[in-house]
Amino acid sequence: MRAPNPVTAPSRTGTRRLIPPWEYRHLRVCGGMRIAAGILQGGLGVVTLSFGGKDAKTYGGTAFWLLLGVLNVAFGHWEMTVARPD
């Protein structure tokens, strides 16, 4: 009996193409960490807005942190949805 060829890996389909293999194996943990990071980044946006001045630099920094937070929470929620058992 011949051993399987270690060079050829099975092709990945669907969401497995979008998510790295190590992250796909631990999808709930990674999704939870993304959501926590998004909440932290949203908090940084609020802190930047409250302690900053009234110039464009302050609003740009706030928008940066809030956008990163929203994207992280959205992607973390998507990962948690993918990890949900059917």
Sequence and secondary structure as in RCSB ss.txt:
>XXXX:A:sequence
MRAPNPVTAPSRTGTRRLIPPWEYRHLRVCGGMRIAAGILQGGLGVVTLSFGGKDAKTYGGTAFWLLLGVLNVAF
GHWEMTVARPD
>XXXX:A:secstr
     TT      THHHHS HHHHHTHHHHHHHHHHHHHHHHHHHHHHHHHS SSHHHHHHHHHHHHHHHHHHHH
HHHHHHHHS  
